[in-house]
Amino acid sequence: MTAGTALVARNYELALAGPLGSLDAYLDRLGRIPVLSREEERELAERFRFRNDLGAARQLVVSHLRFVVHIARGYSGYGLPVGDLIQEGNVGLMKAVKRFDPALNVRLVSFAVHWIRAEIHEYVLRNWRLVKIATTKAQRKLFFNLRRLKKNLAWLSAEETAAVARDLGVSPSEVTEMEKRLAARDLSFDPVPEAEDEETYSPAAYLPAPDSDPAEQVENAEWEDDSADRLRGALGQLDDRSRDILQRRWMTDDKATLHELADKYGVSAERIRQIESNALGKLRGLMGAPALNPA
């Protein structure tokens, strides 16, 4: 491999990696990649389509990356990173190359523009707002065309709304609804003030707590107190060893094992298990509660 061939190959690899660093450096690399003639493009497309030549497909993709940049820059007004827009457009270009049929007798650039724009559109819709504002086909058409058709930042008049609706083949109400969505802004559910003395509107603060019913709170508190009293009374009716085993096995964070308690009382672990089972049965009878499940 000559030095010139190696440099071209290196530029191909860096171009396929996308604009990971400086966009200017990426564009400079693309500028060093030669543009394909119609004959060269057709030969590469046939090699890929009929012989599955991946090297030919890669050359088709790389030679058209500058076209993706041109399209992606047209979406810079959405406030999204141009590098990310280019990466998404590159995905669309790869899909176009995979589906391109040289027998159509059209240039790849004309065929690929649909796929490139489709991928960029999907990325914009996913990331322009936290809440997706365009889900139907009509809404997607409105989203990308309404911004272009509006001549200023003012709200559309009734006549302008009707004209836009006619141009895009939708109803005036759909135009008005999308205009409202475009004018809206995202609001954090639970924003954090930038300064200690700053107050912010937080939607989370206005949602009722799931246990906010005072009557339910009182009922739950009384039930817990009654259960605790009945448990203390039932434990008091057990013998000391049974009560200690239950407390060590159930009522502490650092629970004792059967073998630890067996060593303490000088009996087998099986005997401790039997005492524990009998004590739990007595508790259920004294408290009138359903069976407890051992941890």
Secondary structure as UniProt FT lines:
FT   HELIX           3..17
FT   HELIX           23..31
FT   HELIX           38..51
FT   HELIX           54..63
FT   HELIX           65..73
FT   TURN            74..75
FT   HELIX           76..78
FT   HELIX           82..99
FT   HELIX           102..104
FT   HELIX           108..127
FT   HELIX           137..149
FT   HELIX           158..168
FT   HELIX           172..183
FT   TURN            196..197
FT   HELIX           203..206
FT   TURN            210..211
FT   HELIX           214..236
FT   HELIX           240..250
FT   HELIX           258..265
FT   HELIX           269..287
//
